[in-house]
C-alpha cells in the first residue's frame, strides 16, 4: 500500500472518531436544552408577577432610591453573562460584541463603565486583553441557581446604593442571551436599575395585560413593600437572564456540534473518494509495471532466438 493511501486512511479514521465525539456532544446538549427550558418555563410566571407587582408599586411611589435616576449619571455597571466552556458556536462572541457596543455607547455619554463578568470564556477574553473587571464569577453558567443570582445581585445592589463619590454606580445593565428558539439566540442589553417607568394610559395598560389591572393593598406601606420587593426583583431579573443564557448556550452548542458532525461526515466522503482514486492509481501503476515487465521478457526471449 502506497504512502499516500495510508495518509488518506489515517485521516478517515481520525475524522470518523471526531464525528463520533461531536455527535455525542450534540446529543448531550440536546438533552440539557430540555432541562434548561423547563427551568426557564418554571421561573417565568414568578418573573412576570413580580414585575407586575413592582410596576404597581412604582406607579404609586416613585421616590424610592432604586427608582430615581441621577441627574448626571457618571458611572455604570455592566454585568456580562458568557459561558464557562467552549464549543458553543457564536454564543460568547455575540455576548461580548453586545458588551462592546453597550460600553462604547455609555462612554460616548460620558460614563465610566465597570464590568462584572460571568463565565470563564468572558473572563479569559478580558484578561488576555488586559481589560479591568470589577468582579467575576464562574463554574455555574450551565446550571445556574437562585443562590448564584442572589450573590451577584447583592454585589451590584451594594454598589448601586453607594454614592458615586465613594465608588458607587448610577446604573446597572445586564448583557445576556435571549432564547428565541432552538435555532435563534439573540444577545441583548437591558438596564435593570434604575427602573424605567413609562407613562401610559389605563386603557393601554389594560390592553397590554389582557384584562383589568390587578388591585394591591400594601401593608404597612408602598415604600416598605418596595424595600422588600425591589431587591428580589433585581435578583429575579438576573436569575432569569442566567437561565435564558444557559438554554441559549446549550442550543448554540447543539447547533455548532451538529454542523461539526455534518462537516466531518462530508469530509469522510471526500477522503474516501480520494483514497479510492489513489488506490485505483496504484493498481493501474502496478498493472502497467507488470505488462511492461512481461513485454521486456518477451522481447528478450525473441532476441535470444
C-alpha positions in Angstrom: 0.0 0.0 0.0 1.4 3.4 -1.0 2.2 6.2 1.4 -0.5 8.5 0.0 -3.2 5.8 0.5 -2.0 5.3 4.1 -2.3 9.0 4.8 -5.9 9.1 3.4 -7.0 6.1 5.5 -5.4 7.6 8.6 -7.3 10.8 8.1 -10.5 8.9 7.5 -10.1 7.1 10.8 -9.4 10.3 12.8 -12.2 12.2 11.1 -14.7 9.4 11.9 -13.5 9.4 15.6 -14.0 13.2 15.7 -17.5 12.8 14.2 -18.4 10.3 17.0 -17.3 12.8 19.6 -19.2 15.8 18.1 -22.3 13.6 17.7 -22.2 12.6 21.3 -21.8 16.3 22.4 -24.7 17.2 20.2 -26.9 14.7 21.9 -25.8 15.8 25.4 -26.5 19.4 24.5 -30.0 18.5 23.2 -30.7 16.8 26.5 -29.6 19.7 28.5 -31.6 22.2 26.4 -34.8 20.4 27.6 -33.8 20.7 31.2 -32.8 24.4 30.8 -36.1 25.2 29.0 -38.0 23.6 31.9 -36.2 25.8 34.3 -37.0 28.9 32.3 -40.6 28.0 32.0 -40.8 27.3 35.7 -39.3 30.7 36.6 -41.4 32.6 34.0 -44.7 33.0 36.0 -42.9 34.3 39.1 -40.8 36.8 37.0 -44.0 38.1 35.3 -45.9 38.5 38.5 -43.1 40.2 40.5 -42.7 42.6 37.6 -46.4 43.5 37.6 -46.3 43.9 41.4 -43.2 46.2 41.2 -44.8 48.2 38.4 -48.0 48.7 40.5 -45.9 49.8 43.5 -43.7 52.1 41.4 -46.8 53.8 39.9 -47.8 54.9 43.5 -44.5 55.6 45.0 -41.7 56.9 42.7 -39.3 58.4 45.3 -37.6 55.2 46.1 -33.7 55.2 45.6 -33.9 52.3 43.2 -36.4 54.1 41.0 -34.7 57.6 41.0 -32.4 58.4 38.1 -29.4 60.5 38.8 -29.4 64.0 37.3 -26.0 63.5 35.8 -25.0 59.8 35.8 -21.3 59.3 35.7 -20.7 55.6 36.3 -22.4 52.4 35.1 -22.1 48.8 36.0 -22.4 46.2 33.2 -23.0 42.5 34.1 -22.0 40.2 31.2 -23.1 36.6 31.0 -20.9 34.3 28.9 -20.1 30.6 29.1 -17.6 28.5 31.1 -16.9 26.1 28.3 -16.2 26.5 24.6 -17.6 24.7 21.5 -20.8 26.8 21.8 -20.6 28.5 18.4 -21.0 32.3 18.4 -22.7 32.3 21.9 -19.9 34.0 23.8 -18.7 36.1 20.9 -22.2 37.6 20.4 -22.4 38.5 24.1 -19.0 40.1 24.0 -19.9 42.0 20.9 -23.1 43.4 22.5 -21.0 44.3 25.5 -18.5 46.2 23.3 -21.4 48.2 21.7 -23.0 49.0 25.0 -19.7 50.0 26.6 -18.9 52.3 23.6 -22.4 53.9 23.9 -22.1 54.5 27.6 -18.6 56.0 27.2 -19.9 58.3 24.5 -22.4 59.5 27.1 -19.5 60.4 29.4 -20.0 57.5 31.8 -17.3 55.3 33.3 -18.1 51.6 32.8 -17.4 48.9 35.4 -17.6 45.4 34.1 -18.8 42.4 36.1 -18.2 39.1 34.2 -19.9 35.7 34.5 -18.3 32.8 32.7 -14.8 31.5 32.1 -14.7 32.4 28.4 -15.6 36.1 29.0 -13.0 36.3 31.9 -10.3 34.9 29.6 -11.2 37.3 26.9 -10.8 40.3 29.2 -7.7 39.0 30.9 -6.0 38.3 27.6 -6.6 41.9 26.5 -5.7 43.3 30.0 -9.1 44.8 30.4 -10.2 45.5 34.0 -13.0 43.7 35.7 -14.6 44.7 39.0 -15.6 41.1 39.9 -16.1 37.8 38.1 -17.9 34.5 38.7 -17.5 31.1 37.0 -18.4 27.5 37.3 -22.2 27.6 37.1 -23.3 29.0 33.7 -24.7 25.7 32.5 -26.8 25.1 35.7 -27.3 28.5 37.5 -29.3 28.6 40.7 -31.1 31.3 42.6 -28.3 31.4 45.1 -25.8 32.4 42.3 -28.2 35.1 41.1 -28.6 36.5 44.7 -24.8 36.6 45.2 -24.4 38.6 42.0 -27.4 40.9 42.8 -26.1 41.6 46.3 -22.8 42.8 44.9 -24.5 45.0 42.3 -27.1 46.4 44.7 -24.4 47.3 47.2 -22.5 49.3 44.5 -25.8 51.0 43.4 -26.7 52.1 46.9 -23.3 53.8 47.4 -22.6 57.4 46.3 -20.6 57.7 43.1 -18.0 59.7 45.1 -17.5 56.5 47.2 -17.2 54.2 44.2 -20.9 53.6 43.6 -22.7 53.3 40.3 -25.7 55.2 38.9 -26.9 52.4 36.5 -26.8 48.6 36.3 -27.0 47.0 32.8 -27.2 43.2 32.1 -25.9 41.7 28.9 -27.3 38.2 28.3 -28.5 36.0 25.5 -32.2 35.6 24.9 -33.5 32.2 23.9 -35.8 32.8 21.0 -35.9 29.3 19.5 -33.7 26.3 19.0 -32.2 28.0 16.0 -32.1 31.6 17.2 -30.5 33.1 20.2 -30.1 36.9 20.5 -27.7 38.8 22.7 -29.5 41.7 24.4 -28.6 44.5 26.8 -31.1 45.6 29.4 -31.0 48.3 32.0 -32.1 46.8 35.4 -31.6 49.8 37.6 -32.9 52.4 37.9 -36.2 51.0 36.7 -37.6 52.5 33.5 -41.2 53.5 34.1 -43.4 54.6 31.2 -46.3 56.9 31.4 -49.2 55.1 29.7 -53.0 55.5 29.9 -55.1 53.0 31.8 -56.7 51.7 28.6 -53.2 50.9 27.2 -52.3 49.1 30.4 -55.5 47.0 30.2 -54.7 46.1 26.6 -51.2 45.1 27.4 -52.2 42.9 30.4 -55.2 41.4 28.5 -57.7 42.4 31.2 -58.4 44.6 34.2 -55.4 45.7 36.2 -54.7 43.8 39.5 -55.5 45.7 42.7 -53.0 45.6 45.5 -53.2 46.5 49.2 -49.9 47.4 50.7 -49.1 46.7 54.3 -47.7 48.6 56.1 -46.9 51.0 53.1 -45.9 51.0 49.5 -42.5 52.3 50.5 -41.8 49.3 52.8 -43.2 46.9 50.2 -40.7 48.4 47.6 -37.9 48.0 50.1 -38.7 44.2 50.1 -39.7 43.7 46.5 -37.1 45.7 44.6 -34.0 43.6 45.7 -36.0 40.4 44.9 -37.0 41.9 41.6 -33.4 42.6 40.6 -32.3 39.2 41.8 -35.1 37.6 39.8 -34.1 39.6 36.6 -30.5 38.3 36.9 -31.7 34.8 37.7 -34.0 34.8 34.6 -31.1 36.1 32.5 -28.9 33.3 33.7 -31.5 30.7 32.9 -32.2 32.0 29.4 -28.4 32.3 28.8 -27.9 28.7 29.9 -30.6 27.5 27.5 -29.2 29.6 24.7 -25.7 28.3 25.4 -26.9 24.7 25.0 -28.9 25.4 21.9 -25.8 27.2 20.4 -23.6 24.3 21.3 -26.0 21.8 19.8 -26.1 23.7 16.5 -22.3 24.0 16.5 -21.8 20.3 17.2 -24.4 19.3 14.5 -22.6 21.5 12.0 -19.2 19.9 13.0 -20.7 16.4 12.7 -22.1 17.1 9.2 -18.8 18.6 8.1 -16.9 15.6 9.4 -19.2 13.2 7.6 -18.8 15.2 4.4 -15.1 15.2 4.8 -15.1 11.4 5.3 -16.9 11.1 2.0 -14.4 13.3 0.2 -11.4 11.5 1.7 -12.9 8.1 0.9 -13.3 9.2 -2.7 -9.7 10.5 -2.8 -8.5 7.2 -1.2 -10.3 5.2 -3.8 -8.8 7.3 -6.6 -5.3 6.8 -5.1 -5.8 3.1 -4.7 -7.0 2.8 -8.3 -4.0 4.8 -9.5 -1.7 2.4 -7.6 -3.5 -0.7 -9.1 -3.2 0.9 -12.6 0.5 1.6 -12.0 1.2 -2.0 -10.8 -0.6 -3.4 -13.8 1.4 -1.1 -16.1 4.6 -2.3 -14.5 3.6 -6.0 -14.9 2.7 -5.5 -18.5 5.9 -3.6 -19.2 7.9 -6.4 -17.5 6.2 -9.1 -19.5 6.8 -7.2 -22.7 10.5 -6.8 -21.8 10.9 -10.5 -21.1 9.1 -11.4 -24.3 11.4 -9.1 -26.3 14.5 -10.6 -24.6 13.3 -14.1 -25.4 12.7 -13.3 -29.0 16.1 -11.7 -29.4 17.9 -14.7 -28.0 16.2 -17.0 -30.5 
